[in-house]
Amino acid sequence: MRNKYNWIRLVIVQLMFLIFVTGLQADITGIVYKDFNLNGQIDDDNVTKDLGVMGLTVSAVCEDGSTPSDTTDANGAYALTVATADNVCRVEVDPSSVGLYAAANSQGSATLVSMVNDGQEHNVSLSSVANYCQTKPDVVMAALPGYWD
């Protein structure tokens, strides 16, 4: 009977340890997106629809020495699992492989290289000259596919 209770205690201690260790981890999550009107916000309305950028590598170097990385999905979303709590990580996005650059004029968006606390949301807006469009354009013109690329 005593062995049965010892076994139950062991399982409870292991579960508590697992819950504690899991609680110490935090994710840095975010979306990398094309910011067509350079407002630094993810727009999804009748006027503008900012699109996530798929296939970009988002990498980090954290204070504890860990180096998590992830690739953005079809919606531009990513998640970096940080090994320990209260960590600060240098998060980097390189959009040059898809012909995009930091949306330097946008307000409220993160830069391509940022210091980010674990558990924080970190969205990055990208743009290119060919894709910019103000919120309510005065003139609309048809563009030839591939002309600005």
Beta strands, then each sheet from edge to edge (+ up, - down):
strand 1: 26-34
strand 2: 51-52
strand 3: 57-62
strand 4: 69-71
strand 5: 77-82
strand 6: 88-93
strand 7: 101-102
strand 8: 113-117
strand 9: 124-127
sheet 1: 2+ 1- 5+
sheet 2: 2+ 1- 9- 7+
sheet 3: 4+ 3- 6+ 8-
end
